[in-house]
Structure formats: C-alpha cells, structure tokens
Amino acid sequence: MIKRVLILLALAACLCCGSARAQSKRDIPLSELRELVSPGKRVFVVFEDQTGDFDEKDEYIREYLTEETRWTVTENEKEADFILYVEAYSKKADQKLTSKTYYMTPTVRRPNGKDVWTGETVCDWANLANGLRAVRGVSWKLVMDSLKAGLEKELGDNRVLLNV
C-alpha cells in the first residue's frame, strides 16, 4: 500500500513539473544568439532564490557549466560576455511529505541586462538518482536539459557549439 502511494506521489510530482515548463523564447536574431553563446565566451551566473530555500545557491550550476559546456565561468560580472540569470523557487507538493520540489528557469542576458533567451523551467525533488539532493538534481537538469539542450535546439545545425 505504501509503495503504491509513493508511486502515485512521484507521478503527481512529474505531472506538476511538466506543467511548470514554459516554452523557450528568443528576443534577438538567431545569429546574435549564436555569437553571444559561442564556445570560449565568459559567463557570469546570477542566482535569484525567490523562496530562500537554496543553501547551495549556484554552486552546482557553476560546476556543471564548467564540466559540460565550452564557456568559462567568471567571478566578475564586468568580464562576462553574457549573464546566465537563474530564477529559482521551491514548494512542497504535499503537506504530508517532507521533501520539496525545486524549480529553476535559465535566462541568457546581455551584459547590459537585456534578456535575449529564456529556457524551460525544470524541476526535481530528492530521489536516488540525484543522491537525495534535489538542488543538485535540478541544477543538472537546468544546465543539461533546459540551457544546453534548449540552446542546441534553438541553434539548429550549430549544435556543436555547446558540446564538450
């Protein structure tokens, strides 16, 4: 009985995450986006925690960007070629569960603060696949699924630009 309840709760959380996904949008010509996020560019991460629940903040995001893209993560916003703005929040799926679901949405910005591309919102919760660290799991999904895969899809034939 408990297994069935847990399976149903996991399925409900999956459906919840699916409904939170937004369509990616691009506000500049494809050629400008391609140039802005091309290999070798420097990226500065701005992390906005709307609920105050993210102890790790952008720690995992920065790690995955370094490992999985050809961008250089910089500590100085003035040195950045573009800004990766990450909007994050969490919420409890059910009052009886102790685990929260964590959500993140990436936006690529010019250094002047103008948004140029927004990816899909991704989510995750503590489970065995992420070592029971929901923030680690959602950070991985943000970099790999929303940001990297979203930009590769947007750039079409130039998918190799982001591959390691």
Secondary structure, 3 states (H helix, E strand, C coil): CHHHHHHHHHHHHHHHHHHHCCCCEECCCHHHHHHHCCCCCEEEEEEEECCCCCCCCCHHHHHHHHHHCCCEECCCHHHCCEEEEEEEEEEECCCCCCCEEEEEEEEEECCCCCEEEECCCEEEECCHHHCCCHHHHHHHHHHHHHHHHHHHHHHHHHHHHCCC
